[in-house]
Amino acid sequence: MTNPPPTKSHPVAPDRPTTANPAAGPATGGALKVVGRKAALTAVRPDQKTGDGRYPIAWLTITAPRGATPTATSICACGRNLFAAGHHKALALIADHTDHKTRCPLRADQEGAAA
């Protein structure tokens, strides 16, 4: 008659937390990744291209508090990042931002792909 296999037992948990060790790098080389508590915290964002297929490319921010100098910022995913302060300069940047929508290489690619 053979002996029955030994029963499984759980490993003993340490009485205090341990520090994380770096994970092994890929065989081809590269930087080590840190795992555990010392890893950088990241927030997982939902995919912006879900839904109806539209997602933001350009942003225009206008600040015009009463009694203060108005400002405008035009930012685009193509690398455009402009700022203007003052009534006339802010109005000019708003007009330029509107015109940029027709000239932006990222928008032109999208419209051409849809056609």
N, C-alpha and C positions, 0 to 999 in steps of 0.2 A: 504494500500500500504506500502511495506517495504522500508526502506532507502537503497540506494545503498552502497556497501562496500567502505570504504575510499580508496583513491588512494595511491599507494605505493610512498614512498619518500626515498631518499638515505640518509644514515647517514651523519652527518656533519663531514668533514675531519678536523683533528687537524691542527692548524696553525704552528706546529713544529713537528719534528720527535720524536717518542717515543722509549724508549729502549725495547729490546726484553725480554720476560719473559721465564723462563725455562718451557719446556713441562712437563706434568705430566708423572711420571714414570710408568712402567707397574705394574699391580696389584700384581705380584709376587715379587716386589721389584727391586732393581738395581739402577744404577746411573741415574741421571736426564740428559736429553739431552737439550742442549742450542739451541734455535732457533733464527733466525733473524740475525741482523748485528753482534752480538757478537760470532756467531758460527764460528768454524774453517773452513777455506777455503780448499776445497778438489778438486782435478782434477779427473774427471771421465775418466779412461783409457779404451780404447776399449779392448774387450776380446781378449787376446793374443792367444787363442786356436781356433780362427775362421780361415777360409781359408782352407788350405789343411790339417789341423790337427797338423802341426808341430809348435813348439814354443821353444825358447832358454832355455837350462838347464845350460850350462857351458859357461864361458867367459874366453878368454885368451887375456890379454892386454900386448903388448910388446912396450917398448919405447927405442929407440936406437939413440939418437941424436949424430951427428958427434962431436967427441972430448969429449964426456961425457960418464959416466958409463951407460951401458944398464941395464934396469930393466924389469921384467916380473911379472905379477900378474895373478894367476889362481883362479877363483871364480866359484863355482858350487852351484846349488840350494839345494844340499844335505847337505850343511854346510861347504864345503871346501873353504878356503880362505888363499892362500899362496902367498908369495912375495919373490922375489929373486933379488939381485943387484949384478952386475958383469957379465962379459962375460960367464964364465964357469957355474956359478950358474943359470943364466938366461936360458942357453941352456939346463941344466939339468931339470929345471922346465918346459920348453916347452915339453921335452920328457915325463916327468911325467904327464903333463896335457893330452897329447895324449894317454898315457897308462890308465889314469883315466877314459877315455870314455868307455873302455871295462869293468871296475870294478865298475862304479858308480851304486848304487842301484836304482836310479831313471831311468837311461837308461835301465837297465836290466828288470825292470818292464814293460817299454813301449814295448821293443822288444818281451817279452814273451806274452804280451796281443795281439800283432798283429799276432802272430803265430797260 
